[in-house]
Amino acid sequence: MWTRMLAAIGIAMSLPGAAVAKPAQAGSAARERIAVISEGTGPDVVLIPGLASSSTVWSDLVRQLKPKHRLHIVQIAGFAGMPAVGGEDDRVAAPAAEAIADYIRRERIAAPVVIGHSLGGEVALMLGARQPELVGRLMVVDALPFYSLLMNPAATVAMVTPRAAAYRDAMLTATAEQREAAQAATIARLVKTDGKRRGLVTSLELSDRKTVANATYELMTTDLRPELPRIRVPVAVVYAYDPLYGVPAAAIDATFRNAYAGTPDVRFRRIDGSFHFVMLDQPAALAQVVTDFIDRPVAN
C-alpha cells in the first residue's frame, strides 16, 4: 500500500495547468519551511500532514478537537501549494522537524501532543527522538520509522539507496501522460472513500515535484529505528487495514510491531476498513482513538 502511495505521488506531480496556491494562513516558524495555523483553546496539539498533503486533510479531526484543545496545524513547504524552499539542503522531513521544534520553543508551548500522518509521522518521530524535552505525547498515523521495510523486511539504508535514487530521478523525468495514465487508479488505493479523493488529487497537483521527489528519497533512505529508544514520552502507533490489501491483518500487525520494537512506551491501534488516509476513510474512529490517547491519564 505505501509503495503504491509513493507511486501515486510520483505520477501526479506537475500535471499541466496546475496553479500554485498560497496557504490560507502562514506562520513565521523557521521562515518558509513550515506554515502554522492555530485554532481553539486548551491543551496543545500539533498536527502534521504527510507527503504532498494539505493541512486540510485534518479538517474532520480539527472540528472534533477544537472545542477543547488549541490546535497547531502545520503545512510543510513545497506541498499543496505552499512555495518550495530553495537552497542546497534537499531534505524535507528533517528540516520540518527542526522548524516545528523552533515553533514550539518560540510560542512557549508546553509538552504538546504531536500527531503526524505518513511523512508527517516521520517528522513527529524525529521531533520526539531529537527534541524529547519538547513533546508531551506522540502519535503516528500509518507511518513507519523506516519505510523501505515495506519493500523488504531485511532492508538497510545502503541496500535501498540506489533504488531510492532511481525512483527519485524517475519521478522528476516522468511525462504528463505517464502521470495522468496511472493517477486515478493509484489514488483509489490510497483513499477508500470515493468522495474524498478529489482533495488529495488537488494537493498533489499543487505540490512541487522536486520537493516531493526529494521527500520520497528521504523517506526511503531514513531509518529512525536506532533513534526510537531516545523517545521519552508515550507513543501511539495507529495504522490502517482493509481486506483489499490482499495480506492477512496479522502480517500488517507484525510489520508495525517489529518496526517499533525499540520504542520504550508504545501502544498500537489498528483501524479497519481504511486505506492509507485514515482520517478521510474512518474520521470518527480516528477521532476516538486520538481523544482516548490525549485524555489518557499519565502514569506516575
C-alpha positions, 0 to 999 in steps of 0.5 A: 500500500505505501509503495503504491502511495509513493507511486501515486505521488510520483505520477501526479506531480506537475500535471499541466495547468496546475496553479500554485496556491498560497496557504490560507494562513502562514506562520513565521516558524523557521521562515518558509519551511513550515506554515502554522495555523492555530485554532481553539483553546486548551491543551496543545496539539500539533498536527502534521500532514504527510507527503504532498498533503494539505493541512486540510486533510485534518479538517474532520479531526480539527472540528472534533478537537477544537472545542477543547484543545488549541490546535497547531496545524502545520503545512510543510513547504513545497506541498499543496501549494505552499512555495518550495524552499530553495537552497542546497539542503534537499531534505524535507522531513528533517528540516520540518522537524527542526522548524516545528521544534523552533515553533514550539520553543518560540510560542512557549508551548508546553509538552504538546501532543504531536500527531503526524500522518505518513511523512508527517509521522516521520517528522513527529518521530524525529521531533520526539527522538531529537527534541524529547524535552519538547513533546508531551505525547506522540502519535503516528498515523500509518507511518513507519520509522523506516519505510523501505521495510515495506519493500523488504523486511531485511532492508538497510539504508545502503541496500535501498539507496540506489533504488531510492535514487532511481525512483527519485530521478524517475519521478522528476523525468516522468511525462504528463501522460505517464502521470495522468495514465496511472493517477486515478487508479493509484489514488483509489488505493490510497483513499477508500472513500470515493468522495474524498479523493478529489482533495488529495488529487488537488494537493498533489497537483499543487505540490512541487515535484522536486520537493516531493521527489526529494521527500520520497528519497528521504523517506526511503533512505531514513531509518529512525529505528536506532533513534526510537529508544531516545523517545521519552514520552508515550507513543501511539502507533495507529495504522490502517487495514482493509481486506483489499490489501490482499495480506492477512491483518496479522502480517500488517500487525507484525510489520508495525510491531517489529518496526517499533520494537525499540520504542520504550512506551508504545501502544498500537491501534489498528483501524479497519476498513481504511486505506492509507488516509485514515482520517478521510476513510474512518474520521470518527474512529480516528477521532476516538482513538486520538481523544482516548490517547490525549485524555489518557491519564499519565502514569506516575 
